Amino acid sequence: MHSDEHRYHSRLQKYWEELRGDKHFPKESDINPDELQDIWDSCFLISIDDVTRRLGYRYSYMGHELMEAYGNGDGGTGVSSTLISTDNTPMVHKFNEAVNGKKPVTDEAEFVNQRHVNIRYRTCILPLGTAEGEVTHLLGCMRWKMY
């Protein structure tokens, strides 16, 4: 694994821990992109929507580096539909794991992007939420390479 991957994930998790303090986790409003500017292009922020008693995930932010990984560096909407769709169940399982476990989750896997390029990635997913312990958002970082 590339040292940048460890550095990015460690940096994000350390930031999360500092914001968390003695709470379950930080709130989404605690996140300041300026404090993460060195890694923010590799980060994502997900809002958790409870629609008709079924959890749904919606990207509220996706860094430019991630859009490139998914083969959509122009910022179009195809990326979010590729990432969070019924076709991408492994990623949804990791989101569910972070929400239900209320703790950080890491994942390493691979996929074929919209341009038919193989991408290997490592991601770190961190829960954000209320003082009462309800997860309302997920903050994550993904490092990747094509092969």
C-alpha positions in Angstrom: 0.0 0.0 0.0 1.2 3.4 -0.9 2.3 5.7 2.0 0.0 8.5 0.8 -2.9 6.2 1.4 -1.9 5.7 5.1 -1.2 9.4 5.4 -4.6 10.5 4.0 -6.6 8.1 6.0 -4.6 8.7 9.2 -4.9 12.5 8.7 -8.7 12.3 8.2 -9.1 9.9 11.2 -7.0 12.0 13.4 -9.0 15.1 12.5 -12.2 13.1 13.2 -10.9 12.0 16.6 -9.9 15.6 17.5 -13.4 16.9 16.6 -15.1 14.0 18.4 -13.4 14.5 21.7 -15.6 12.6 24.3 -18.7 12.5 22.1 -19.9 9.5 20.0 -18.7 11.4 16.9 -18.5 14.9 15.5 -21.4 16.7 13.8 -21.4 17.3 10.1 -21.3 21.1 10.8 -18.0 20.6 12.7 -16.2 19.6 9.5 -14.2 22.5 8.0 -12.9 21.7 4.5 -10.2 24.4 4.9 -8.7 22.4 7.8 -8.5 19.4 5.4 -7.4 21.3 2.3 -4.4 19.0 1.7 -6.6 15.9 1.3 -10.1 17.4 0.6 -10.0 16.5 -3.1 -9.9 12.8 -2.0 -12.7 13.2 0.4 -16.5 12.7 0.2 -19.4 13.6 2.4 -22.6 11.6 2.4 -26.0 12.7 3.8 -28.2 9.9 5.2 -31.8 10.3 4.2 -34.6 8.3 5.9 -37.1 8.0 3.1 -40.2 5.8 3.7 -38.4 4.0 6.5 -35.6 3.0 4.3 -32.1 4.5 4.6 -30.8 6.2 1.5 -27.4 7.8 0.8 -26.8 11.0 -1.1 -23.4 12.6 -1.8 -23.4 16.2 -0.6 -19.7 16.5 -1.6 -17.3 14.5 -3.7 -13.7 15.6 -4.3 -12.3 16.1 -7.8 -9.9 13.1 -7.3 -12.8 10.8 -6.7 -14.7 12.0 -9.7 -11.7 11.1 -11.8 -11.5 7.6 -10.2 -15.0 6.9 -11.3 -14.3 8.2 -14.8 -16.2 11.4 -14.6 -13.7 14.2 -14.0 -16.0 16.8 -15.6 -18.2 16.9 -12.5 -21.3 15.5 -14.1 -24.0 13.5 -12.3 -23.0 10.1 -13.6 -20.5 9.6 -10.7 -23.0 9.7 -7.9 -25.4 7.4 -9.7 -22.5 4.9 -10.2 -21.3 5.1 -6.6 -24.7 4.8 -4.9 -26.8 2.5 -6.9 -28.2 -1.0 -6.4 -25.3 -2.1 -8.6 -22.8 -1.0 -6.0 -23.9 -3.1 -3.1 -20.5 -3.7 -1.6 -20.1 0.1 -1.0 -23.6 0.4 0.4 -22.8 -2.4 2.8 -19.7 -0.5 4.0 -21.9 2.6 4.5 -24.4 0.5 6.4 -21.6 -0.9 8.5 -20.4 2.6 9.5 -24.0 3.8 10.3 -25.1 0.7 12.2 -21.8 0.2 14.0 -21.4 3.9 14.7 -17.6 3.6 14.2 -15.0 4.0 11.5 -14.9 1.5 8.7 -12.1 0.9 6.1 -12.4 -1.0 2.9 -10.1 -2.1 0.1 -11.5 -3.3 -3.2 -11.6 -2.6 -6.9 -14.1 -1.8 -9.6 -14.3 -0.9 -13.3 -15.1 2.8 -13.8 -17.3 4.4 -16.4 -14.4 4.6 -18.9 -13.8 0.8 -18.5 -10.6 1.3 -16.5 -9.8 -1.0 -13.5 -9.5 1.0 -10.3 -8.1 -0.3 -7.0 -9.0 1.7 -3.9 -8.8 2.0 -0.2 -11.3 4.0 1.7 -11.9 5.1 5.2 -15.5 6.0 6.2 -16.3 7.9 9.4 -19.7 8.5 11.0 -20.9 12.0 11.9 -24.0 12.8 13.8 -25.9 14.0 16.8 -24.8 14.2 20.5 -27.4 11.5 21.2 -25.5 9.1 18.9 -27.6 9.1 15.8 -25.5 8.9 12.6 -26.6 11.6 10.1 -23.7 11.8 7.7 -20.6 9.9 6.6 -17.2 11.5 6.0 -14.7 9.5 4.0 -11.5 9.6 2.1 -10.5 7.4 -0.8 -7.1 6.8 -2.4 -7.0 4.9 -5.6 -4.9 3.9 -8.6 -5.7 2.5 -12.0 -4.2 -0.7 -13.4 
